[in-house]
Amino acid sequence: MSSPNAIGVFDSGLGGLSAVKEFLHVLPAEKIIYFGDTGRVPYGTRSRDTIRKYAFQDANFLLKNNVKMIVAACGTVSSVAGDALRERLPVPYTGVVNPTCFTAVRKTKNGKIGVIGTAATVNSHSYKLRLQKLMPEVQVFEQACPLFVSLVENGVIHRDDQITRLVVRRYMADLKDNGVDTVILGCTHFPLLREAISDYMGGDVTLVDSGYETANYAAKVLREQDLLSDDSAPKQPSFFVSDTPEGFKSVAGLFLGRDMEHTVTQIDIEQY
Ligand code: DGL
């Protein structure tokens, strides 16, 4: 299958669907090819070399499908392999760090920004370094939240669920004590915990959704580079995974905010 005009989006699993949801909203006429590396999720606990190797395999699979742009809808990949992907890919690339940081510095009023992500993301300080470039006086408070990924992958996300509330309190307490007024959801899985996080942090704290911001940023890049499709008919996305499609389908609807009616195809990512 080859789609010369498609936008390629990938993540370690389901999280990138938070970007796909926004793509379907802002660019309905664009074909999206999504790859979720469900056989190797999570990436966020792995070494730099492994994350880079996986990121290039994921991107190579999308390139084989002739995509015109690649979006790493994954905080971990963007943080650890983003520069290498941007340098080496033959098509425009964006990750989630830059688009999300632009919005966070626009939103903060007190200059105190919290960043939550996977361990690999937080250890890379990618968001912090970018925020400091954009706003030298900013105070950044980082927190790794590895259990959030498992909660989301298993659909344990409801704001009234006791386990969800407990884990949210455990991870968010220091950020709250430090008085952040803006929190970057620096992992694309985390927007599904938005309500539970907001309940704990309070309605005055702005939560910046990396998937949403990235899809809007990618749309802007495609527009500026005159790469948008000429054909205005709505397109159906195609989904590929590296583990069984059933597990993916059962939770994907939560991310997309609609029933998951699409075909999901399993591929062998080690070939790429
Ligand atoms: N969606 C990935 C991210 O944005 C996190 C999941 C993982 O650890 O693979 O970082």
Boltz pocket constraint, residues with backbone or C-beta under 6 A from the ligand:
constraints:
  - pocket:
      binder: B
      contacts: [[A, 11], [A, 12], [A, 13], [A, 15], [A, 16], [A, 41], [A, 42], [A, 43], [A, 44], [A, 45], [A, 73], [A, 74], [A, 75], [A, 76], [A, 77], [A, 117], [A, 118], [A, 121], [A, 149], [A, 186], [A, 187], [A, 188], [A, 189]]
      max_distance: 6.0
